[in-house]
Amino acid sequence: MHIATIFSGIGVAEMAHRKVFGYSGTIFACEIDKFARRSYEANALNHQNVPFYEDVRTLDATRYRGQVDVLVGGSPCQDFSIAGERAGTRGDRGNLIWQYYRIVKECRPEVFVFENVKGFLSIEKGRAYVSFLNALRSLGYHCHAEVLNAKDYGIPQNRERLYIVGFLDADRYFSFRFAPKQPLKLRLGDMLETSVDEKYFLSERAIKCFKRKDNNFQGSFSPKNPSDTANCLTTAAGNRRTDTFIIQRPRDFNKGGERIRKLTPRECLRLQGIGDDFKIVVSDTQIYKQAGNAMSQNVVEMILGQIVGSLMKNFRLGA
């Protein structure tokens, strides 16, 4: 099974594909952010022959028609997110959903997987989502759409995302299903590093700065306990500042008891289902952004596995 990706990010879909199938089968990829491209190239590409485009708006995918089994992509979500300005499809990023539609139309994959924030369902009173879904259906695709949470598939992060999976083959559509939810066995504490550098712990001054009224702080500062499930990773101004902070004892016990610290870059990757073999080749600032923007690898692995299962064409009752 060969995949292609757009809005490829750090290559989560490619890494999930390699995890499920044991080999790299990428036809093409596309990512505009130079730092994400650097991470992608260090981790997702096994060879240099895969075309890696920069701008989806200039990508002509007609040359790949008939070559792509699964197209995967999650267009930028900031214009749909409840933490953003909710510009919707009028925004420069929100409008990129139509580039996804165009690439599907041009390369005609057997299956496509589209990911975005849950807020896409409600933007513009639901009209944007309905228009997008109907446009994909007009191309001949039979579509499943569901909000999936990373914590239901083995990773202790409360992260809801919309997934649309479309099939050209109606029989495969009727035999596809998202895997049943799994009881969560892991907790945030299971994802933490055992030794954390002092630079990740907050000073009292930093904590007071968060709480200042003129800093537009709203709500209470209540960091997560390691026995909890993590909230969604944050990437943009306006998000709750406590989502990526936890309470933990530092390795330097002379500085007191439990203190507040940020999640480390490695921990953020783990909370996206990304293994410790992932090479970090960019700054902490960039890897935080990349982890927050990425699809959850555990969820993508589940979907790819279920897509393979649809080849068996075991039809669901009531579908």
WOVEN-V387479 format. One line per field, one symbol per residue. phi: phi as a letter, one per 30 degrees, with the letter a starting at -180 (. if undefined). A space follows every 10 residues. Layout:
phi=???
This chain:
phi=.ccbbbhdhc jdddddeddd ciacbcdaba acddddddde ddbcccbccd dbdcbddcdc cddcdiccdb cbabdecedc dddcdhdidd ddddddeddd eddeddchdd bbbcbadddd dcdhhidddd dddddddddj ccccbadcce ddbjcdbdbc bdbcccbddd ddedcdadde dcddccbeed cdddbbdedd ddddddddde ddddcidbic dbddceddcd dedcbbejdd dcdccbcadd dcddcjddbc bdddedddde dcicdddddc bbdeeddedd dddddddddd eddddddddd ddhddddid
